[in-house]
Amino acid sequence: MERGKFYVVVKDKIFSAKQRRVEDFNFGKRTAAVFDDMLDRSVPFYAEIQRMIGEIACDFAAEGTNVYDLGCSTCATFLAIDRVVPKNVRFIGVDSSAEMLRKGREKLKKYRVKRPCELIRADLNKPVRIENASLVIMNLTLQFVRPLYRHRLIENVARGMNRDGCLILIEKVLSKDSTLNRLFINYYHAFKKRQGYSRMEISQKREALENILIPYRVEENREVLINGGFSQCDVFFKWYNFCGIIAIK
């Protein structure tokens, strides 16, 4: 265990033991308990991505509006931007996991977040109400929404967003070229090894995610955003098979 500022970060060992049958990945109690460590060790430049989200939030989170984090998990992104956006901005987090939301509420309380906050349990494969939004964040979220429903979700976000509002989308992505795609995956696995994950852990997690995490190419994500109601978008972060996209209504 590693002690954070207000809470203990539990090391991710979910796939450290050989499993007879690897089950599909889920965001239940076991994952929620180690999720902060999992993100920090599994997402390249995760701290820098959070810093960049905060930087962008400064320019788009408008007073008296709502900031949404769709797939908010344990509310790490809200904590990252709390000090840099106006105090009368309301945080609304949405996640399908009750355990993630429980941890999120605990962290918001321990970090003494004073602004209005609402955490909602909802499945993003179904319509979610978005209103008076100046900023919507989807940090490694859209890739877990079924492809059939992604366009509807983005349309819903754009519909509930104020003019000149911003969507920040962080995703794992595919390359158009199969050779580069394979190389990028190899580089990513090498990164995870440097973070202390074993070959077995990497292999078993990849198998668990196979039917759950379905990445798009950057161009496909852009098409969904533009067709969904955003006027412009661009890449603001790229590391092999990880990408950050900013879209403006």
N, C-alpha and C positions, 0 to 999 in steps of 0.2 A: 504493500500500500504506500501511496505517496500522498503527503498531506498538502492540500491546497490552502488557499487563504482562509476559507471558512469550513471546508469539508474535506473528507478523505477521498482521494481518487483511487479506485480499486483497479488493479492491473487486469487487463484483458487476457484471460486464459481459456476462453470458451472452447477453442479448437485445439488446445494443447494436448489432449488425450486422443488416442486413436479411436474413432467411432466406427462401429460395425456398419451402420447405415447413416449417412449424413442427411439430416432433415433440412427442409427448406429454412432459410434464415428468417428469423422473426424479431420483432422489437419488444418482446415481453420482458418479464422481470429480470431474467438472467442477463440479457443484453443491456437493459437500462442501468444495471448495477455497475457495468464496466464501460459504458458508452463514451464517457469523456476521455478515458485513456485510449479507447479504440479509435476515436476520431483523431486524436493527437498523433497516434503512431501509424495510422492507416492513410491519412490524407496529406499528401505533400504540401508543405508550406501552409498548413492549416491556420497557424497563428497569423501569418501574413494575410491570408484570405480574410480572416475576421477583421484585421486592421483595415483592409481595403474596403470592406463592407461598411465599417464605421465612417471611413473617409467619404464614401459616396453618400451615406445616409445624411451627413452634414449638409449636403447640397440639395437633398430632395425631401427629407422629413420635415413637413411644414407644420407650423403651429396650429393646434386645434384639429389635427387630422389623426387618422389611424395608421399605424405601421403594423403590417401583418408578417408573421413568420409561419409559412405553411410547411409543416413537417418540423416543428420547432424543437422536437425531442426534449432535451433537458434545459432548454432556454439559454444555451451558451452564447448565441448570437445576440439575444436581448441584453445580456450582461455586457457584451462587447460594445454595444452602441448606446447604452443607457446614459453615459456621461456626455455624449456629444450631440444628442438631439434635444430639441426644446422640451421642457418639463411638462407642457400641456399636450404632448403627443401621447396617445393611448397605444399600448402594446396589446396586440391580439395574436396569440399563438394557437395554432391548430395542429393536432397530432392524433393519430389513430390509437396510440398506445397509452393506456391508463397509467402504466408504470412510469413511462417517460414524463407524462404530465405531473405525476406525483413528485418526481425528482425535480422537475422544473419549478414547481411551486415552492419546494423546499429551498432551492437555490436563490430564487427571487427574494424570499424572506431573509435568508442568511446574508445576502449581499445588500440588504436594506434598500431595495428598489422602491421608491416612494410613489412613482407615477401610477396612474390607473393601468392595471394589467388584467387581461382576461384570457384564460386558457380553456380551449374548447376541444373536446374529444369528437373527432369526425373523420370519416373516410374520404380521402381526396379523390377517390374514384367516383364519388357522388357529388352533386352540386353543393358548394359551400358559399355561404353569404359573404360577400365582400362589399364594403361601403366606405365612402369618404377616405379612401386610401391614397396617401401620397407616396408610400413605399411598400412594396411587397417583396419579401425575401423567400427564395426557395433554394436552400442550401443542401445540395445532394438529396433532393426530394422528388423532382419530376421523373427521374429515372426509375422510381419505384411505383409510379402511377402507370396503370395499364395503358399501352399505346392507344387503344381504342378511345380512351377518355382524356388524353392529354390536350387535344385541341379544345375540347369543351371546357376544361379547367382554365386554360390560358384565356379563352374568350371571357369566362366568368371573372377572372382577375382584371382584365382590361375594362370590362363593363363597370366594375365597382371602383375603378381608379380615377382619381381626379385628373384633369388636363395637366399635362407635363409631369405626371407621376412616373415613377420608376419601378421596374421589376429587376431584381438581381437574381440571376440564375446560375448556380454552380452545379456542374454535372461531370460525371465520367462520360467520355465520348469515344467514338470509334473513328479511325482514320479511313479515308476513302481507299487507301492502298493496303492490301492484305499484308505485305511484307513489313510496312511501317507499323501497322496495327500490332503485329506479332512482336516487333522490336519494342514498341512502347509498353506492351504488357510485361515483357521481360525486364525492362528498366524499372517498372513499377514494383515488380516482385523483388528486385534487387534492393529497392528502397525499403520495402517492408522487412527484408532480412536485416538491413542496417538498423531498423527500429527494434530488433530483438525477436521477430517472429520466425519460427522454424519453417522448414519446407513443408512439413506436415500441416501446420496451422494454415499456411498460405493456400495449400492445395484444398484442404477441407472447407475453408471459408469460401473459396472460389466455387466449389461444387455446391455449397449451400445457397449461394447467391445466383446460381445459373438461371433459374426460372423466375427469380424475383426482381433482379436488377437488369433492366433491358436498356442499354445505352443507345443513343442516336449519334449520328455524325453532327458536327457543328452546323453544317448546312441544313440538316433536317430540323434542328432546334430553331435555327433562324427562321425557317419557313413556317413553323408552328407559331412563332411569336408574331411575325408580320401578318400572317393570315388571321391570327387571333385578335388583332386590333391594335398592335403597337406600330408606331410610325417609323421608328428607327431602332437599330440595335447594333452592338459591336462587341467584340471580344476584349475584355480588360485583363484577363489572366489566362495563361496557358502553360501547362506543364505536361508534356507527353500526352497521356490520355485523360487529363483533367482540364476543365475549362470553366472560366467565369464569363458570363455574358450579361451586359447591361442593355435593357430595353426601355424606351421612353414612349409614353402614350402621346 
